[in-house]
Amino acid sequence: MAEGQGEFLKGFAETLGCSDSSSFSQMTQSRYRAIMNGGKASRLEMFENVKSEIRNNAQLAISCGVV
């Protein structure tokens, strides 16, 4: 999430039903520490943290249908 060209994030956003992958990418990069719990999050915790961040973001809450 913190590096790369965004291929993973675009696919992840699409999987979650997010029509605005750019805002999704910006959120995951800016909230990386919280999502990854300082590097201690398991894969499931990371997934739940991403969904929580989406719900707490007014724009993404509208844009992402699966969450």
LINBELCOR-V254850 format. One record per helix or strand of 2 or more residues. SS is the DSSP state (A for helix, B for strand). FROM is the first residue (numbers start at 1). TO is the last residue. If there is no record, write none. Layout:
[[SS & FROM & TO] [SS & FROM & TO]]
//
This chain:
[[A & 7 & 15] [A & 21 & 30] [A & 32 & 39] [A & 43 & 55] [A & 58 & 63]]
//
